Amino acid sequence: MNEMSLPRPNNLDSFWMPYSDNRHFKGTPRMLARAEGMSYYTPEGREVLDGTAGLWCCNAGHGRREIVEAIQKQAAIMDFAPTFQLGHPIAFEAAARVAEMTPAGLDKVFFTNSGSESADTALKIALAYQKARGQAQRVRLIGRERGYHGVGFGGMSVGGIGGNRKQFGAMLPYVDHLPHTHDPARNAFTKGQPEHGVELANHLMDLIALHGDTIAAVMVEPVAGSTGVLVPPKGYLERLREICDANGILLIYDEVITGFGRLGTDFGAERLGVTPDIMTMAKGLTNAAVPMGAVATSNEVYDTVVNNAPAGIELFHGYTYSGHPLASAAAIATLALHREEDLPGRARAIEPYWQEAAHSLRSAPGVVDIRDFGLIAGIELAPREGKPGARAMDVFRKCFDDGVLVRVTGDIVALSPPLIIEKPHVDRIFGTLSDAIHAFA
Ligand SMILES: Cc1ncc(COP(=O)(O)O)c(C=O)c1O
């Protein structure tokens, strides 16, 4: 495409940008106008290598023809049809394809439009399940410090990020939190899963002692991404699963970023060897080409909610766009690509190279920890005195100006490239990042 023909904004005033420093951005905008394969292009035509798969979502790389054509074709056949008391074929097909990919037994799929909606849907299903099986007193939801489950009131409340909550009042009642698993004193610079911290799962026993049989579900990310790549200690998820099973509590995984090949397997559950009862997903489901999220539940959860309901609607929940035709088409095409190109296999094959490249930054000035798992890496920088986050933001801006997109959260640089990445891309990402870290030492 001729770069001159790309759309250019004529004013930046109206768009209230999400999770952004609007005042800074609008003073010095950094724009993306086109994307293809491993790269974005600015309106001026400058290439920026994508070290973050957009926002952890374009796992198959950008502008994939198969997905684009599936969306175009579906738009011409049927733009929209409701899924309340009606159906359209490709929503069912998309659900079946997702169910083929989720761990055995998690075979029922509820569609949403985002990770946030998936989180709230999963929590609502957990409550409905407990009520349906005669445990209506189980109204309590347990999250974890530093957990991110999107921005709905459910996900925000069960999530454990103070900064995301401080503007918004009282949150959901009946929520409690496990401690996070980040332990740099014992685990700094670990490659893959840390050795120390399995005992942190036992805090769930303390919460059970406190709250008795009022806990409905525990929700965690298999690998926490948004708060800076926190990889679960060895044995931790196994122990959580054990305690949940012994105490009538559902285990929910938020797989919004760990799903669809990111950890070298279809879902994080497979790589980590521990299967939840309910799993959320979004992002990689459609390669982010059309917004879509989903919640997969065990057959037991579905059967209990559906079969114990009086005749009529069984779950009073749903979105106008649940199973939207364009999103369903995008999902079907994405999951086909995922299989044909064995994206999890590609991620697995390059993971050792990625890991070594990430850990090669260990001696760079001000690097205090490096974490990685699958095709994720987190590089933690020492904060500047009195200015948390400022250093990483400088690094982010320099990387962008030098042609590599990274993501920062606090003083942590988080990387999660498309799974089609090759070794020269890996070298360029970490080379550019290293230069930026040195520049702001
Ligand atoms: C684990 C997790 N859950 C939920 C969300 C929210 O997804 P969305 O922004 O699509 O609502 C995210 C987004 O990054 C996430 O990482």
The ligand as a Gaussian input file, in Angstrom:
#p B3LYP/6-31G(d) Opt

LIG

0 1
 C       -5.030000     -12.363000      32.029000
 C       -5.904000     -11.315000      31.434000
 N       -7.218000     -11.328000      31.685000
 C       -8.052000     -10.424000      31.164000
 C       -7.580000      -9.422000      30.344000
 C       -8.524000      -8.403000      29.801000
 O       -8.730000      -8.548000      28.473000
 P       -9.473000      -7.389000      27.631000
 O       -8.544000      -6.220000      27.623000
 O       -9.691000      -8.030000      26.287000
 O      -10.751000      -7.097000      28.323000
 C       -6.222000      -9.380000      30.042000
 C       -5.680000      -8.334000      29.153000
 O       -4.493000      -8.166000      29.007000
 C       -5.361000     -10.330000      30.623000
 O       -4.035000     -10.303000      30.401000

